[in-house]
């Protein structure tokens, strides 16, 4: 497979003392070699004649011969002639290396990286083959009924027709191990019609008023043998009081959990008549007293 790119580490390139000892022309030929070698069938290895290398790497034959000498002398690349590592430690003449002689240049790091890549690919292939092999021999199992035993059982004497049964609730397995099923979302709480009617009758409140907490208080009253009709009637009286006093939509409206709570506010008459309970200058109407009580309750809730 042809790779679209290769990893290049500028720090390693600049810090390599072996490569730094080479001439600028040899370093330029070397980077061209790396760019070409990554696309070779055997990555990191190129075998050509001197003249072919010169054309491939865009240099003269003399420059390439100098590159071979420096690569062998400083060791930043492996150079082989006739399959043997060449150590060219003297000035090269046409007698030493003919232009039609084949030379192999090897980038050791690229060869190591390619071996590691192939090894990883082979491991992945073996793993997938093993998974497929396990899938072929894994028997099919079907869930057993709730009344059957939790232990495995054999339903047929014929080995080819034997079906292993498993406890109810487990998924049917065919092939590889089943993936864990996602947990179902929490079922939405459904309220009884009697509570929905009482909840709808309550006046609208500004701020928090959790319905689930109100239902818990309402259910506690019902478990205490309070008729649903009495709780509904109390909610309707309170709604009429809220409309008359103009507190609908404000924080002065009681929360549902408070109204249906153990203090019994649903039992209050919530009268809106004009009668006074005192005489003289200190006379207060029932409405005024209820408003003061609502204000006290609202202040108490806000302080919690």
C-alpha positions as CSV (number, residue, x, y, z in Angstrom):
1,X,0.0,0.0,0.0
2,X,1.3,3.4,-1.0
3,X,1.6,5.8,1.9
4,X,0.5,9.4,1.4
5,X,3.1,10.8,3.7
6,X,5.9,9.9,6.2
7,X,6.9,11.2,9.6
8,X,9.7,13.7,9.6
9,X,11.3,15.1,12.8
10,X,13.2,18.3,12.2
11,X,14.8,18.1,15.6
12,X,16.3,14.6,14.8
13,X,17.4,15.9,11.4
14,X,19.2,18.9,12.8
15,X,20.7,17.1,15.8
16,X,22.1,14.0,14.0
17,X,25.9,14.4,14.3
18,X,26.5,11.8,11.6
19,X,24.3,13.7,9.1
20,X,25.7,17.0,10.3
21,X,29.2,15.9,9.3
22,X,28.1,15.5,5.6
23,X,28.4,18.3,3.0
24,X,25.3,20.4,2.2
25,X,25.1,18.7,-1.2
26,X,25.0,15.2,0.4
27,X,22.3,16.3,2.8
28,X,20.2,17.5,-0.1
29,X,20.7,14.3,-1.9
30,X,19.8,12.4,1.3
31,X,16.4,14.2,1.8
32,X,15.6,13.5,-1.9
33,X,16.5,9.9,-1.3
34,X,14.1,9.7,1.7
35,X,11.2,11.2,-0.3
36,X,11.7,8.6,-3.1
37,X,12.4,5.6,-0.9
38,X,9.1,5.9,1.0
39,X,7.3,5.0,-2.3
40,X,9.5,2.1,-3.1
41,X,8.1,-1.5,-3.0
42,X,10.7,-2.2,-0.2
43,X,10.4,1.0,1.7
44,X,13.7,2.6,2.6
45,X,15.8,0.5,0.1
46,X,16.8,1.6,-3.4
47,X,19.0,-0.3,-5.8
48,X,20.2,1.4,-8.9
49,X,23.3,2.1,-11.0
50,X,25.2,5.3,-10.4
51,X,23.8,7.0,-13.5
52,X,20.3,5.9,-12.6
53,X,20.7,7.3,-9.1
54,X,22.0,10.6,-10.5
55,X,18.9,11.0,-12.6
56,X,16.5,9.8,-9.8
57,X,17.9,12.1,-7.2
58,X,18.5,15.1,-9.6
59,X,22.3,15.3,-9.1
60,X,25.4,14.6,-11.1
61,X,27.2,11.3,-11.0
62,X,30.2,13.0,-9.2
63,X,27.9,14.5,-6.5
64,X,26.3,11.1,-6.0
65,X,29.7,9.4,-5.6
66,X,30.6,12.0,-3.0
67,X,27.3,11.2,-1.3
68,X,28.2,7.5,-1.2
69,X,31.6,8.2,0.3
70,X,30.1,10.5,3.1
71,X,27.2,8.1,3.8
72,X,29.6,5.2,4.3
73,X,32.2,7.2,6.2
74,X,29.8,9.0,8.6
75,X,27.2,6.2,8.8
76,X,24.0,8.1,8.3
77,X,23.0,5.5,5.6
78,X,24.0,2.0,4.7
79,X,25.7,1.6,1.3
80,X,26.1,-1.9,-0.3
81,X,27.8,-3.1,-3.5
82,X,27.1,-6.7,-4.6
83,X,25.2,-7.3,-1.4
84,X,28.1,-6.3,0.8
85,X,28.3,-3.2,3.0
86,X,30.8,-0.8,1.4
87,X,33.1,1.4,3.4
88,X,34.5,4.0,1.0
89,X,37.1,5.8,3.0
90,X,39.2,7.2,0.1
91,X,38.6,9.5,-2.9
92,X,36.4,7.8,-5.5
93,X,37.6,7.4,-9.0
94,X,35.8,5.9,-12.0
95,X,37.8,2.8,-11.4
96,X,36.3,2.3,-7.9
97,X,32.7,2.5,-8.9
98,X,31.6,2.2,-12.5
99,X,28.6,4.2,-13.7
100,X,26.8,0.9,-14.6
101,X,27.6,-0.8,-11.3
102,X,24.5,-1.4,-9.1
103,X,24.6,0.2,-5.6
104,X,22.0,-0.3,-2.8
105,X,21.4,2.6,-0.4
106,X,19.4,1.9,2.7
107,X,17.6,4.2,5.2
108,X,17.8,2.2,8.4
109,X,15.1,4.2,10.3
110,X,12.6,3.8,7.4
111,X,13.2,0.1,7.3
112,X,12.6,-0.2,11.1
113,X,9.4,1.8,10.9
114,X,8.1,-0.3,8.0
115,X,8.8,-3.5,9.9
116,X,7.0,-2.2,12.9
117,X,4.0,-1.1,10.8
118,X,3.8,-4.5,9.1
119,X,4.0,-6.3,12.5
120,X,1.1,-4.2,13.8
121,X,-0.9,-4.9,10.7
122,X,-0.3,-8.6,11.0
123,X,-1.4,-8.6,14.6
124,X,-4.6,-6.9,13.7
125,X,-5.2,-9.4,10.9
126,X,-4.6,-12.4,13.3
127,X,-7.0,-10.8,15.9
128,X,-9.8,-10.4,13.3
129,X,-9.3,-13.9,12.0
130,X,-9.5,-15.3,15.6
131,X,-12.7,-13.3,16.2
132,X,-14.2,-14.7,13.0
133,X,-13.1,-18.3,14.0
134,X,-14.6,-17.9,17.4
135,X,-17.9,-16.7,15.9
136,X,-18.2,-19.8,13.8
137,X,-18.0,-22.2,16.7
138,X,-20.1,-20.3,19.2
139,X,-23.4,-22.1,19.7
140,X,-26.7,-20.4,19.4
141,X,-28.6,-20.0,22.7
142,X,-32.2,-19.0,23.3
143,X,-33.7,-17.5,26.5
144,X,-35.5,-19.8,28.8
145,X,-38.9,-19.1,30.4
146,X,-39.2,-17.5,33.8
147,X,-40.4,-20.8,35.3
148,X,-37.4,-22.8,34.1
149,X,-34.3,-23.4,36.1
150,X,-31.5,-20.9,36.0
151,X,-29.0,-23.7,35.2
152,X,-28.2,-24.7,31.6
153,X,-30.0,-27.7,30.2
154,X,-30.0,-29.8,27.0
155,X,-33.3,-30.1,25.1
156,X,-32.4,-32.9,22.7
157,X,-30.4,-36.1,22.7
158,X,-29.1,-35.4,19.2
159,X,-25.8,-33.5,19.5
160,X,-26.6,-31.5,16.3
161,X,-30.0,-30.4,17.7
162,X,-29.0,-29.6,21.2
163,X,-30.0,-26.1,22.2
164,X,-28.5,-24.5,25.4
165,X,-31.0,-22.6,27.4
166,X,-30.1,-19.6,29.6
167,X,-31.9,-17.6,32.2
168,X,-34.6,-15.2,31.0
169,X,-33.6,-11.7,30.3
170,X,-30.4,-12.6,28.4
171,X,-30.3,-11.8,24.7
172,X,-30.1,-14.5,22.0
173,X,-26.5,-15.0,21.0
174,X,-25.4,-15.9,17.5
175,X,-21.7,-15.6,16.5
176,X,-19.5,-13.4,18.6
177,X,-20.2,-12.3,22.1
178,X,-23.2,-10.0,22.3
179,X,-22.7,-6.4,22.8
180,X,-24.0,-5.0,26.1
181,X,-27.4,-3.5,25.7
182,X,-28.0,0.1,26.5
183,X,-29.9,0.8,29.7
184,X,-33.4,1.9,28.9
185,X,-34.3,5.5,29.7
186,X,-36.0,6.1,33.0
187,X,-39.7,5.5,32.6
188,X,-41.6,8.8,32.8
189,X,-43.7,9.1,36.0
190,X,-47.4,8.9,35.3
191,X,-49.7,10.7,37.8
192,X,-53.2,9.5,38.6
193,X,-56.1,11.5,37.2
194,X,-57.2,12.6,40.7
195,X,-53.9,14.3,41.4
196,X,-53.8,15.8,37.9
197,X,-57.1,17.5,38.5
198,X,-56.0,18.8,41.9
199,X,-52.7,20.0,40.5
200,X,-54.4,21.8,37.6
201,X,-56.7,23.5,40.1
202,X,-53.9,25.1,42.1
203,X,-53.0,28.7,41.2
204,X,-49.9,29.4,39.1
205,X,-46.8,30.2,41.1
206,X,-43.8,32.3,40.2
207,X,-40.6,30.4,40.9
208,X,-40.0,26.7,41.7
209,X,-42.9,24.4,42.2
210,X,-41.8,20.8,41.6
211,X,-44.7,18.6,40.6
212,X,-43.1,15.4,41.8
213,X,-42.8,16.8,45.3
214,X,-46.4,18.0,45.2
215,X,-47.5,14.5,44.2
216,X,-45.5,12.9,47.0
217,X,-47.3,15.2,49.5
218,X,-50.7,14.5,47.9
219,X,-50.1,10.7,48.0
220,X,-49.1,10.9,51.6
221,X,-52.4,12.5,52.4
222,X,-54.3,9.9,50.4
223,X,-52.4,7.1,52.2
224,X,-53.7,8.8,55.4
225,X,-57.3,8.2,54.2
226,X,-57.9,11.8,53.1
227,X,-60.4,11.7,50.2
228,X,-59.2,13.0,46.9
229,X,-62.3,15.1,46.7
230,X,-61.3,17.0,49.8
231,X,-57.9,17.8,48.4
232,X,-59.4,19.0,45.2
233,X,-61.9,21.2,47.0
234,X,-59.1,22.7,49.1
235,X,-57.1,23.5,45.9
236,X,-60.2,25.1,44.3
237,X,-60.8,27.3,47.4
238,X,-57.2,28.4,47.4
239,X,-57.3,29.2,43.7
240,X,-60.4,31.4,44.3
241,X,-58.6,33.1,47.1
242,X,-55.6,33.7,44.9
243,X,-57.7,35.3,42.2
244,X,-59.5,37.6,44.6
245,X,-56.3,38.7,46.3
246,X,-54.4,39.1,43.1
247,X,-51.4,36.9,44.1
248,X,-51.6,34.5,41.1
249,X,-48.3,34.3,39.4
250,X,-46.3,35.6,42.4
251,X,-44.0,34.0,45.0
252,X,-46.8,34.4,47.5
253,X,-48.6,31.4,46.1
254,X,-47.8,28.3,48.0
255,X,-45.9,25.5,46.5
256,X,-47.9,22.3,45.8
257,X,-45.8,20.3,48.2
258,X,-46.5,22.9,51.0
259,X,-50.2,23.1,50.2
260,X,-50.7,19.3,50.3
261,X,-48.2,19.0,53.1
262,X,-48.8,17.7,56.7
263,X,-49.7,21.2,58.0
264,X,-53.1,20.9,56.3
265,X,-53.3,24.1,54.3
266,X,-55.7,22.3,52.0
267,X,-58.2,22.2,55.0
268,X,-58.3,26.0,55.3
269,X,-61.5,27.7,54.3
270,X,-59.6,30.4,52.4
271,X,-62.6,32.7,52.8
272,X,-62.8,35.9,50.8
273,X,-65.8,37.5,52.5
274,X,-65.6,41.1,53.8
275,X,-66.4,40.3,57.4
276,X,-64.2,41.8,60.1
277,X,-62.9,39.9,63.1
278,X,-62.0,43.0,65.1
279,X,-63.9,46.2,65.8
280,X,-62.8,49.8,66.0
281,X,-59.6,51.2,64.5
282,X,-57.9,47.8,64.6
283,X,-60.5,46.0,62.5
284,X,-59.1,43.5,60.0
285,X,-61.0,41.7,57.3
286,X,-60.6,38.0,56.7
287,X,-58.9,38.8,53.4
288,X,-56.3,41.0,55.2
289,X,-55.6,38.2,57.7
290,X,-55.2,35.6,54.9
291,X,-52.9,37.9,53.0
292,X,-50.7,38.4,56.0
293,X,-50.6,34.7,56.5
294,X,-49.7,34.1,52.9
295,X,-46.9,36.6,53.2
296,X,-45.6,34.9,56.3
297,X,-45.6,31.5,54.6
298,X,-43.8,33.0,51.6
299,X,-41.1,34.5,53.8
300,X,-40.7,31.2,55.6
301,X,-40.2,29.3,52.3
302,X,-37.7,31.8,51.0
303,X,-35.7,31.6,54.2
304,X,-35.2,27.8,53.8
